[in-house]
Amino acid sequence: MSDTSRFRALVLAGSRGGSDPLATHCGAKHRALLDVAGTPMLLRVIRALQGAGCATPIIVSIDDPKALESTPAIDTLREQGTLDVRRSLESPSRSVSDVLSGDAGRDPLLVTTADHALLTPEMLEYFDAAARQCDADVLVGLVSATLLSAHYPESTRTYLKLRGESWTGANLFYFRTPRAIRAARFWVRAEQHRKRPWRLAAAFGPTLLLLYAIRRLDLAGAFERVSRVIGAKIQAVALPFPEAAIDVDRVSDLELAEKILAGRTASA
């Protein structure tokens, strides 16, 4: 990766199938187009990516491309060639794998989600800089429980509990080398086993699971072992932005996101 190259971006905007409780509650045609403080979530993510100077077009993977026509600002970006809208496959992992398979040898791919309403160019630039300073194939953005709870104790997240600290995801992934596709393909297999977790556990092996259960692994150690299983070097990036861990997945998330955005506007 050259110093002058910019990352490409893929925004996962597919629905989970069936009716979406949050979209229905808010009267939105699609979850990705849910208004957060007056702006559709997907548009907020696109603007953050543009502000960070990512390469264009930005890829948007969505199950219903026609839904974007209901949002003129997004539809205009598509007509201008700023967006490359693709119909999403049956799972997020397959959509990511499909993009990586067709783009072998191109610049790194940053993946995020349409419900990342609090995403900022600063977060993206920090993540991109971390990727340029390492030799990992894949980077995963995480936020510590200590940081998140200190700023937003009301936010309910799922945590990876490790030695010394617990971590939650930030919906930021960076696939920076050709070997990174191995991680995407492993993700596909993992999703296939989501209803049969013992098969996924078997892939990692009993030693890793035991060390996790008794909290003998720290963050670096956990990712080192996971890397061996996947066959690609996976590295975590600890983000200093607590808001990076807050996606809009439920009504309480929406209320918190709008509160945070109101605070940003007031301090601007």
Long-range contacts (C-beta under 8 A, 24 or more apart in sequence): 1-107, 1-108, 1-132, 1-176, 3-132, 5-107, 5-108, 6-53, 6-54, 6-55, 6-107, 7-54, 7-55, 7-107, 7-108, 7-109, 7-110, 7-128, 7-131, 7-174, 8-54, 8-55, 8-58, 8-59, 8-103, 8-106, 8-107, 8-108, 8-109, 8-110, 9-49, 9-54, 9-55, 9-58, 9-59, 9-109, 9-110, 9-111, 9-112, 10-58, 10-59, 10-60, 10-61, 10-95, 10-96, 10-99, 10-109, 10-110, 10-111, 10-112, 11-42, 11-45, 11-46, 11-49, 11-58, 11-59, 11-60, 11-61, 11-111, 11-112, 11-113, 11-114, 12-61, 12-88, 12-92, 12-95, 12-96, 12-111, 12-112, 12-113, 12-114, 13-42, 13-60, 13-61, 13-62, 13-63, 13-88, 13-113, 13-114, 14-61, 14-62, 14-63, 14-88, 14-92, 14-95, 15-63, 15-64, 22-248, 22-249, 22-250, 22-251, 22-254, 25-251, 26-254, 29-67, 29-70, 30-62, 30-64, 30-67, 31-114, 31-115, 32-62, 32-67, 32-114, 32-115, 33-67, 33-68, 33-70, 33-71, 33-74, 34-115, 34-248, 34-254, 36-117, 36-248, 36-254, 36-257, 36-258, 36-261, 37-257, 37-258, 37-261, 37-262, 37-265, 40-71, 40-73, 40-74, 41-114, 41-115, 41-116, 41-117, 41-248, 42-68, 42-71, 42-74, 42-114, 43-71, 43-73, 43-74, 44-116, 44-117, 44-119, 45-112, 45-113, 45-114, 45-116, 45-117, 45-119, 46-74, 46-77, 46-82, 46-83, 48-116, 48-119, 48-120, 48-121, 48-123, 48-124, 49-112, 49-119, 49-124, 50-82, 51-120, 51-121, 51-124, 52-121, 52-124, 52-125, 52-128, 53-121, 54-110, 54-124, 55-107, 56-81, 56-82, 57-81, 57-82, 57-83, 57-84, 58-82, 58-83, 58-84, 59-83, 59-84, 59-85, 59-86, 59-99, 60-84, 60-85, 60-86, 60-114, 61-86, 61-87, 61-88, 61-89, 61-95, 61-99, 62-86, 62-87, 62-88, 62-114, 63-87, 63-88, 91-188, 91-191, 92-191, 93-184, 93-187, 93-188, 93-190, 93-191, 94-188, 94-191, 96-173, 96-175, 96-184, 96-187, 97-181, 97-184, 97-185, 97-187, 97-188, 100-175, 100-180, 100-181, 100-184, 101-181, 104-178, 104-181, 105-178, 108-174, 108-175, 108-176, 108-177, 109-174, 109-175, 109-176, 109-180, 110-172, 110-173, 110-174, 110-175, 111-172, 111-173, 111-174, 111-175, 112-171, 112-172, 112-173, 113-171, 113-247, 115-171, 115-247, 115-248, 115-249, 116-171, 116-172, 116-247, 117-247, 117-248, 117-257, 117-261, 118-243, 118-244, 118-246, 118-257, 118-260, 118-261, 119-244, 120-241, 120-243, 122-241, 123-170, 123-172, 123-239, 123-241, 123-243, 123-244, 124-172, 126-239, 126-240, 126-241, 127-172, 127-174, 127-237, 127-239, 128-174, 130-237, 131-174, 131-176, 131-237, 134-235, 135-233, 136-176, 136-233, 136-234, 136-235, 137-175, 137-176, 137-177, 137-179, 137-180, 137-182, 137-183, 137-232, 137-233, 137-234, 138-173, 138-174, 138-175, 138-176, 138-180, 138-183, 138-232, 138-233, 138-234, 138-235, 139-173, 139-174, 139-176, 139-234, 139-235, 139-236, 139-237, 140-169, 140-172, 140-173, 140-174, 140-223, 140-234, 140-235, 140-236, 140-237, 141-169, 141-170, 141-171, 141-172, 141-173, 141-174, 141-236, 141-237, 141-239, 141-244, 142-167, 142-168, 142-169, 142-170, 142-219, 142-236, 142-237, 142-238, 142-239, 143-167, 143-168, 143-169, 143-170, 143-238, 143-239, 143-241, 143-242, 143-244, 143-245, 144-238, 147-240, 147-242, 148-242, 148-245, 150-242, 151-242, 151-243, 152-242, 152-243, 152-246, 152-256, 154-252, 154-256, 155-245, 155-246, 155-253, 155-256, 156-252, 157-245, 160-222, 161-215, 162-212, 162-215, 162-217, 162-218, 162-219, 162-222, 163-215, 163-216, 163-217, 163-218, 163-221, 164-218, 165-218, 165-219, 167-219, 167-236, 167-238, 168-245, 169-245, 170-239, 170-244, 170-245, 171-247, 172-237, 172-239, 172-244, 174-237, 177-232, 179-231, 179-232, 179-233, 180-232, 182-230, 182-231, 182-232, 183-230, 183-232, 183-234, 186-229, 186-230, 203-229, 204-229, 205-229
